[in-house]
Amino acid sequence: MADLLATLHAEAFPPAERWTAQAMGLLLGLSGHFGLFAESDGEPLGFALGRAAAGEAEVITIGVRPSARRAGAGRALMEALMAEAASRGAEALFLEVSEANGPARGLYAALGAVEVGRRRRYYPDGTDALVLRLDITSCGAAKAE
Ligand SMILES: CC(C)(COP(=O)(O)OP(=O)(O)OC[C@H]1O[C@@H](n2cnc3c(N)ncnc32)[C@H](O)[C@@H]1OP(=O)(O)O)[C@@H](O)C(=O)NCCC(=O)NCCS
């Protein structure tokens, strides 16, 4: 799984932002972390890495192959991640996105994310990170009593 995550990450992000398979493996081994894939006819289209703990979850990274974009894979990955986080007891999902990342901001806005904070000059290119929150109380399987 770590190898495929790293391969897809390298396709989705610029070279300077790449994560190695070793880094992916380390993340997947940490408590509460999980990886998800989107595929079509057995062909991987995208990935997401999330974390859920103590009632809250976060999107660590998400990406779709450039050739597969704008066809619903990103939304499907986010919905799967929200359902997985909810099934692990999370009620809110947080994520950070560059204010300059139009496609990702469009995706999160389409899902109903609201801005709850801003980290000034957070990214190496000097752009701010917007901190977004999604309510996931109505996602996925009902929580165990
Ligand atoms: C962000 C990303 C994951 C979106 O994946 P995708 O498969 O293209 O997204 P979807 O096709 O599911 O789009 C769902 C909705 O998001 C919004 N959206 C997606 N791409 C958009 C774009 N380029 N411009 C504006 N809105 C966009 C739209 O509302 C879209 O719905 P619509 O197609 O019905 O209008 C993809 O662009 C990507 O991998 N980007 C590079 C990596 C990255 O920036 N990751 C996020 C880091 S925070």
The ligand as a Tripos MOL2 file, in Angstrom:
@<TRIPOS>MOLECULE
LIG
   48    50     1     0     0
SMALL
NO_CHARGES

@<TRIPOS>ATOM
      1 C1         -8.0200   18.5260   -5.5520 C.3       1 LIG1
      2 C2         -8.1750   17.2170   -6.3630 C.3       1 LIG1
      3 C3         -7.9300   16.0370   -5.4090 C.3       1 LIG1
      4 C4         -9.6190   17.1490   -6.8920 C.3       1 LIG1
      5 O1         -9.7920   15.8700   -7.5060 O.3       1 LIG1
      6 P1        -10.8340   15.6370   -8.7050 P.3       1 LIG1
      7 O2        -10.9870   14.1620   -8.8820 O.co2     1 LIG1
      8 O3        -10.4480   16.4400   -9.8860 O.co2     1 LIG1
      9 O4        -12.1870   16.2670   -8.0730 O.3       1 LIG1
     10 P2        -13.7070   15.9100   -8.4970 P.3       1 LIG1
     11 O5        -13.7500   15.5920   -9.9510 O.co2     1 LIG1
     12 O6        -14.2470   14.8810   -7.5650 O.co2     1 LIG1
     13 O7        -14.4220   17.3170   -8.2450 O.3       1 LIG1
     14 C5        -15.4500   17.4630   -7.2650 C.3       1 LIG1
     15 C6        -15.7970   18.9290   -7.1530 C.3       1 LIG1
     16 O8        -14.6690   19.6900   -6.6810 O.3       1 LIG1
     17 C7        -14.6450   20.9600   -7.3610 C.3       1 LIG1
     18 N1        -13.4820   21.0350   -8.2400 N.ar      1 LIG1
     19 C8        -12.6560   20.0330   -8.6230 C.ar      1 LIG1
     20 N2        -11.6900   20.4940   -9.4410 N.ar      1 LIG1
     21 C9        -11.9160   21.8120   -9.5780 C.ar      1 LIG1
     22 C10       -11.2640   22.8470  -10.3050 C.ar      1 LIG1
     23 N3        -10.1760   22.5950  -11.0560 N.pl3     1 LIG1
     24 N4        -11.7520   24.1050  -10.1990 N.ar      1 LIG1
     25 C11       -12.8290   24.3750   -9.4450 C.ar      1 LIG1
     26 N5        -13.5100   23.4160   -8.7390 N.ar      1 LIG1
     27 C12       -13.0490   22.1750   -8.8030 C.ar      1 LIG1
     28 C13       -15.9310   21.0170   -8.1830 C.3       1 LIG1
     29 O9        -16.9630   21.5210   -7.3450 O.3       1 LIG1
     30 C14       -16.1480   19.5540   -8.4840 C.3       1 LIG1
     31 O10       -17.4820   19.2330   -8.8240 O.3       1 LIG1
     32 P3        -17.9410   19.3580  -10.3920 P.3       1 LIG1
     33 O11       -16.8950   18.6530  -11.2150 O.co2     1 LIG1
     34 O12       -19.2640   18.6490  -10.3820 O.co2     1 LIG1
     35 O13       -17.9960   20.8230  -10.6650 O.co2     1 LIG1
     36 C15        -7.1980   17.1810   -7.5690 C.3       1 LIG1
     37 O14        -7.3100   18.3780   -8.2940 O.3       1 LIG1
     38 C16        -5.7120   16.9760   -7.1960 C.2       1 LIG1
     39 O15        -5.2500   15.8480   -7.0240 O.2       1 LIG1
     40 N6         -4.9710   18.0970   -7.0650 N.am      1 LIG1
     41 C17        -3.4990   18.0300   -6.7630 C.3       1 LIG1
     42 C18        -3.2420   17.5590   -5.3450 C.3       1 LIG1
     43 C19        -3.8910   18.4990   -4.3300 C.2       1 LIG1
     44 O16        -3.8850   19.7200   -4.4890 O.2       1 LIG1
     45 N7         -4.4420   17.9040   -3.2530 N.am      1 LIG1
     46 C20        -5.1160   18.6470   -2.2080 C.3       1 LIG1
     47 C21        -4.1390   19.1980   -1.2460 C.3       1 LIG1
     48 S1         -4.9940   20.0990    0.0790 S.3       1 LIG1
@<TRIPOS>BOND
     1     1     2 1
     2     2     3 1
     3     2     4 1
     4     2    36 1
     5     4     5 1
     6     5     6 1
     7     6     7 2
     8     6     8 1
     9     6     9 1
    10     9    10 1
    11    10    11 2
    12    10    12 1
    13    10    13 1
    14    13    14 1
    15    14    15 1
    16    15    16 1
    17    15    30 1
    18    16    17 1
    19    17    18 1
    20    17    28 1
    21    18    19 ar
    22    18    27 ar
    23    19    20 ar
    24    20    21 ar
    25    21    22 ar
    26    21    27 ar
    27    22    23 1
    28    22    24 ar
    29    24    25 ar
    30    25    26 ar
    31    26    27 ar
    32    28    29 1
    33    28    30 1
    34    30    31 1
    35    31    32 1
    36    32    33 2
    37    32    34 1
    38    32    35 1
    39    36    37 1
    40    36    38 1
    41    38    39 2
    42    38    40 1
    43    40    41 1
    44    41    42 1
    45    42    43 1
    46    43    44 2
    47    43    45 1
    48    45    46 1
    49    46    47 1
    50    47    48 1
@<TRIPOS>SUBSTRUCTURE
     1 LIG1         1 GROUP 0 **** ****
